[in-house]
């Protein structure tokens, strides 16, 4: 067995999950570093207008990335279940089909994003002084979608097989390139947001190239490249998981995009501060996301192996680890809210509003979110991505968007009302997810038996 691949069928689940999740956390952190470095450099060299532009543009980029990540997650789950069931040939068919599907969909997503990003920026009511910066950024970043799809497809295969280390190495190379190019293009050559966009796309290309070469040399996907595989039945299974997962992630980011649009009404200081706050909140959620990714993979392998008892242990352990991570990050972010905001912008108004955002939106709600995310991730791994999608609709549409509108505007609470709605959004979905897990209907969702 390859040294980077883990066997989850026996041993201490918490230890195995942490060992698998740790590289995922670092990889996610480094990926987020792309946009954080963009914001820090643009904030320092371009100013509040450029920072507000990237705050809003990053919401659209998150939606695009969510589509890529979500669809390829369908491949990761199917690979994991075939790996658990020891069906090597079907695993190879899944990998080949995933690559072909990703290439086709990358074209569709690229064209769609180029057509839609400016109307979305207008819908978000981005301040006029920031619009050109945002247009310059998005026009370039959209062209890198093929790299995002390709990279996520390779990493989905590796995660499904139980390898979380190599994706970390791929992202590390890209992060170094991104930091160097950001400082050079924005800081030295003064290319504003265009320079930040070029740095991001080049970095994405590097991560995809290194990932593809590594997978091919590992021979874990022998037959998937040369055969040009595309099996319609396999594609349907990938999309059965991938489309709801992509929808779940897209709706989450769209809800933040709409909330950002509502917040932009209150001026540049609030727009920039909430953008910084959301970025920091994203970092706070990274350990939870890493454990969730581990839960998805391990639950998939256990379902493929038909080991329902160990699958249940996976869900319980994942929820416990997510809660522990949420407690730690919440304490740290509450203690150091001011210095963290000042990393992005030293404007006193922005710092004040950014601290307020973190006080409300990165507090006890993070612990509730941890429960929801752990069980949603479990549902995806066992093959019931539709539950995760519907539960996210409850979180994002029914509570976050509707609640933000009601509290922010109908009841006249302003931007603080929007913060409160975001804070309470995961409460009901966490309860629903807990009931779903304990009722055990997920045991009938195994994909490899279909």
N, C-alpha and C positions, 0 to 999 in steps of 0.2 A: 504494500500500500504506500502511496506517496506520503512523505513525511508531514506534509501540510494538511492532510485529510484526517478527520477525526471519526471514530466509531462511537456512536451515541447509544448503542443498544444495551450497554451495561455500564456500571460505575456510578459514581456520585453525580447526580444531575446538576446540582448547583455549581460544582467545580467545573464540570464539562461546559456548562452554559456560559460561565464567566470566561473560561478559556477561549471559547468561540466568539463571544461578544466583544471582548477587549479589542482585538484588531479591527472589528467593525466600527466600534466607537471612534477609534483613532482615524480610520479612513473617512468616516462621516465628518469628523471634526476638520480634517484637512480639506475635504471637499467644500465645506462651508467657509473655510479660510479663503477660498477663491473670492467669494462675494464680500467677505469681511475686509480683506485687503483692498479690494476695489473701493469699498466705502470709506475706509480709513484714508487711503491715498487721495481719492477724489475730494473727501471732506477737507483735507489739509491743503491741497493744491488748487482746487476749483472753487470750493466754498459751499455755502448752504444750498444754493440753487442746484449744483451738481449732486449734492448729497440727497436732496429731496427727489431728484430725478432717479437716482439709483435705488432709493427706497421703494419707489413705486414700480420701476422697471423690474426690480428683483422679484416682485410678486408674480409678474407675468412669466419670468424665467422659471420660477418655482413650479408654475403650472405646466410649462413645457417639460421640465425635468420630471415632474410627477407622471406625466403620460409615458415617458420613456421607462422610468423605473417601475411603474405599475405593471405595464404590459410584460416586461421582461421578468417580473416576479412570478408571473404565470409559468414561465419556463423553469424558474428556480424550484417552485413547488412540485412540478411534475418530475423534474430530474431527481429531487429528493425522494419522492415516493417510489420511483423506479429503482433508485439506489437502495432504499430500504427493502424493496421486494426482490432485489438481486436480478433485475431484468435488464441486462447490459445492452442488448440490441435495441430495445425500446428507448433506453436512455440516450443512445447515439442518435436515433431518429428524432428524439425531442430536441437535442442540441442543434442538429442540422436545420430542422424546421424553425427553431427559434432564431437562428442567424438570418435565414431568408426572410422570415416575417419582419424582423427588426429592420432590415434594409429597406423593404417596401414601405413600411410605416414611417420610417424616417423622412422619406420624400414627402409623404402626405402631411406630416406634422410641420415640416419646414415651410412648405407652401402656405399652409393654413396660418402659421404664426406670422409670416411676413405680411399677410393680408389683414390680420386682426390686431396686431399689437398697437397701432396708432389709435384705432377706435376705442380700444380698451383703456389706453392712457387718458383719452378724453373723457371716457365714462368715469374714471377715477378722479376727475376734476383736478388734475395735476396743475399746480400754479404755473402761470404763463411763462415765468422766467426760468422754469425748469424743463419745459416741454422739449425744446430743441436738444438739450443734453440727453433726455430720455430717448428721443427718436434716434439720435446718433448711436447710442448704446445698443438699442434693440435691433436696429438694422443689421448690425454685424453679428451679434450674439445668436440670432436666429439661424445663421448659416452654419453654426457648429452643432446643430441638432443631430446630424448623422454620427458625429463622434460620441455624443451623449448616449444615443441608442446603442452603438457598437460596444462602448465600454460597459454599459449596464448589462448587455446580453452576456458578455464574457464573464463578468463578475457574478451574474445570476447562476450560471453553470457551476462556477467554483463554489459558491455558497451551497447550492443544492447537493454537491458532492461532499460538503463538510469542510471546505477550505476557506478560511476567512483571513489568512495571512497575506496571500499574494495581492489581493485587492488593496491592502494597505501600502504595499511597496509601489504599486502603480500610481496611487494617488500622491504619494510622497514625491515622486519624480515630477508630477504635474504641479504640485503646490510650490516647489522650489522654482520651477519655470515661471509660474504665475507671479510670484513675488518679485522676481528679478525684472520681468517684463513690465509689471505695473510701475515700479520705481523708474524704469528707463523711459517708457513711453509717456506716462503721465507726469512724472516728476521732472525728468530731464528735457524731453522733447515737447512737453506741454500739449499733448494731444487730447486733453480733457477726457470725456467719457468714451470717446472712440478708442483711445489708447487702452483704457481698462477693458473694453470689449475685445479688442484684438488679443490682449494678454490672456483673457479667459478662453477664447476659442483655440488659441495655440496650445494652451495647457491641456484642454480637453482632447485635442488631437494627439498629444504626447501620451496621455493616459490610455487612450484607445489602442494606439500602436503597440505600446509596451505590453498591454494586456493580451492582445491578439497573438503576438509572437510568443509570449509565455505559455499560453494555453496550447498552442500548436506544438511547441517543443515538449510539453509535458506528456503528450500522447494520450491524454484523458479523453479526447474527443476524436479518436481515430475513426475515420470513415465519415464524419460529419462534414468535413470540408470538401473532400474530393467528390462525394456523391451528389452534391448540390441538392440536398434533401429538402423536400417540402411535402409533407403528408397532411392531407386535409383533416383527417381525424385527429391527428396530433395537434395541428394548428387550432382546431376547435377546443381541445382540452386546455391548451395554453391560454387561449382567449377567454375561456370560461372562468379562469382565475384572473388573468391579466386585465381584462376590461373592467370588471368591478373594482379591482385594486387600483387601476389607473383612475377610474372615476372617483373612488374614495379619496385618493391623494389630490386629484385635480379640484374636487369640490372643497376640500380643506383649504387649499391655497387660494381658490377663488373666493372663499368666504373671507379670508384675510385681505384679499385684494379689494373686495367690496367695502370691508371695514376701513381699509386704508383710504379708499375714495371718500368715505364719510368723514374721516379724520382730516383729509386734505382741506376740507371746507374751513377748518379753524386756523388756517395760516401756515406759513413755512416752518415756524418753530415747532408747532405740534406735529406737522407732517414729518419733519426730520427726526424729532424725538421719538415718535411712535415707530418710525422705521428702524431706528437704532434699538428701541426696546424689543421689537419683534425679532430682530436679528439676535439679540442677546437671549431672548426667550427660546429661540431655536437652538442655541448652544446649550442652554439648560436642559432641553429635551433630548439631546444627543445620546446620553447613556440609556435613556428609556428606549429610544429607537434602536439602539444596538442590541439590547436584550430582546426587543420585539422581533428583530430580524433573526436572531438566534432561535427564538421560540418558533417562528414560521418554519425554519429549516428542520429543526429537530422534530417538531410535531409532524412534518411531512414524512420524514424518514420512519418515524414510529408508526404512522398510519400505513405506509407502504409495507412495513413488516407485519402489520396486523397486531401490534402490541398496544392495545387500548389502555392498559393499566399504566404503562410508561408514558404514553401520550398524555394521560391525565396528570401525571407527575410533572410533565413538561409545562403544562399550563399553570399549575399551582406555583411551581418554582419561578417561572417567568414573572408572574404577578408579584411575588414577594421581592424579587430582585429589582423590578421596576419601581416599586414603592420605596425601597431603600435608596435607590439612586435619586428619586424625586426629593426625598427628605434632605439629602446632602446638598444637592444643587440649589434647592430653595433657600436653605440657610446661607450658603455662600453668596447667592445673588442678593439677598436682603441685606447682608452685612456690607457688601462692597458695591452697592448700586451706583453711587456717585462716581467713583474712580472708573468703573466699567463704562459708563456713558461717556466720560471725558476722553476715553481712548478714541472715540469717533469725532467728537466735536467739543470745543471748549466754550462755545457761546453759552453764557449764563442762562438764557431763556431755554435753550435746547436741553441743557443739563437738568434744569429744574423739571421740565416736562418729562424728560426721559426717566428720571428717578420716580416720578409719580406713576408712570406706566408700569415700571417693574414692581413697585410696591403693591399694585393691584393685580397685575396679570402674571406675576411670577411668585405666587404665594401658595396657600393651601390647595388651590385649584390644580397645581402641578401633581399633587399626590393622587387626586381623583383622576386626572388625565392618565396617570401611569396605569391605573387599574383598567381603564377603558382600552388603552393601547395594547396592553399585554394580551387581553382576551380577544380583541379584534385581530391581532397578529396570529393568535392560536387558531382562530376560525379560518383565516386564510391558509394556514399551513395544512389543516386537515382537509381542505378542499371546499370550504363554504365561504368563499370570498363575498358572495352576495350579502351575507349577514353583515360583514364588516362595512360594506358599501351603504346598506340601509341605516346602520347605526351611525355612520358618519354623516349621513343626510340629517339625522336627528340632531346631531351635535352642531353641524355647520349651518344648515339652512333654517331649521325650525327654531333653534335657540340663538346661535351666534348672529346670524344676519337679521332675523326678525327682532330679536331682543335688542340688537344695536340700534335698529331704526326706532323702535318704540322708546327705549330709554334715552337715546341720544337726541331725538327730534320730537317725537309725539309728546313725551313727558317733559321735554325741555331740560334734560340733565347735561346736554352737551357732550364733549368728548369723554368726560368722566363716566357718563352713562354707557358709552360704547365700551370703555375699559371693563366696566362691571359686567356687561353682557358677555364679553369674551371670557371673563374669569369664571362665570357660572355655566358656560357652554357644555363642559364634559360631565356634569353631575348626573343627569338623567341617563345618558348613554353608558356611563360606567355601571349604573344599576342594572340596565338591560343586559350589558355584556356579562355581568356576574351571574345573572339568572340563566343566560344561554349556556354558560360553561357548566353550571351545576346540574342542569336538566339532562345533559349528556346526549342530546339528539345529534350532536356532531359526529357520533360514532358511525353513522350511516353515510358519511360524506366522502369516503375513500375514493380517490380518482382511478387508481390502477386497476380496480375491478370492473371499470366500465368498458 
